[in-house]
Amino acid sequence: MSDRIGAVILAAGDGSRLGGVAKALLARRDGSTFLASIIASARSAGRSGDVVVVVGPPHGDAIAAHARELGCRIAINRTPERGMASSVAIGFAEIMMGPNVAAWLWPVDHPDVVPATLRTLIAALGHHAAARPTYRGKGGHPPLISQALWPHLAECGDVEGGARAVLAEADVLDVAVEDAGCVRDVDTLEDLESR
């Protein structure tokens, strides 16, 4: 049985709070895009499996092209205005077709998580439904989701509260880490400039 760990990367937003820019394609200080940085971190942590990038209009084609260059599979959310839960559901429905035992649930606006955090979560998961990083008491991203929870997340688009409600009912282990990147999201121009 495979012990690979996949990833569902949520990149279907329109970037309206950033002036209509695709977050996945934003460049970090080292020149890598947010999407490339996330994928590199996931792969550096080890046991790397399938990566599914959920895209949608208006930036879907450009992000999908970049994701394919990075060796990822694409899942299309044609109506991302329904909210993040719709992208979570589409992504987990897609990753269920692969041979992974767990997967990261990773919003593309969290590009600063370090591989050491991911390795800590992998070691902690055990028989829990998920392991979530926390930094100074605040829950962060990306949670590591065991395969047993995927069918529930694949249906969370129709659940009140979405993925958050599914995880609230599950056996989720909070894991304290010294990584501010797990709680640092980039939603606005101010967020981008303060990094």
HELIX and SHEET records of a PDB file:
HELIX    1   1 SER A   16  LEU A   18  5                                   3    
HELIX    2   2 LYS A   23  LEU A   25  5                                   3    
HELIX    3   3 PHE A   34  SER A   44  1                                  11    
HELIX    4   4 GLY A   60  GLU A   69  1                                  10    
HELIX    5   5 PRO A   80  ARG A   82  5                                   3    
HELIX    6   6 MET A   84  ILE A   95  1                                  12    
HELIX    7   7 PRO A  115  LEU A  125  1                                  11    
HELIX    8   8 GLN A  147  LEU A  149  5                                   3    
HELIX    9   9 TRP A  150  ALA A  154  1                                   5    
HELIX   10  10 CYS A  156  ASP A  158  5                                   3    
HELIX   11  11 GLY A  162  ALA A  168  1                                   7    
HELIX   12  12 ALA A  180  VAL A  183  5                                   4    
HELIX   13  13 LEU A  189  GLU A  193  1                                   5    
SHEET    1   A 7 ARG A  73  ILE A  76  0                                        
SHEET    2   A 7 SER A  48  VAL A  55  1                                        
SHEET    3   A 7 ARG A   4  ALA A  11  1                                        
SHEET    4   A 7 ASN A 100  PRO A 107  1                                        
SHEET    5   A 7 LEU A 144  SER A 146 -1                                        
SHEET    6   A 7 ALA A 130  TYR A 135 -1                                        
SHEET    7   A 7 LYS A 138  GLY A 139 -1                                        
SHEET    1   B 7 ARG A  73  ILE A  76  0                                        
SHEET    2   B 7 SER A  48  VAL A  55  1                                        
SHEET    3   B 7 ARG A   4  ALA A  11  1                                        
SHEET    4   B 7 ASN A 100  PRO A 107  1                                        
SHEET    5   B 7 LEU A 144  SER A 146 -1                                        
SHEET    6   B 7 ALA A 130  TYR A 135 -1                                        
SHEET    7   B 7 VAL A 172  ALA A 176  1                                        
END                                                                             
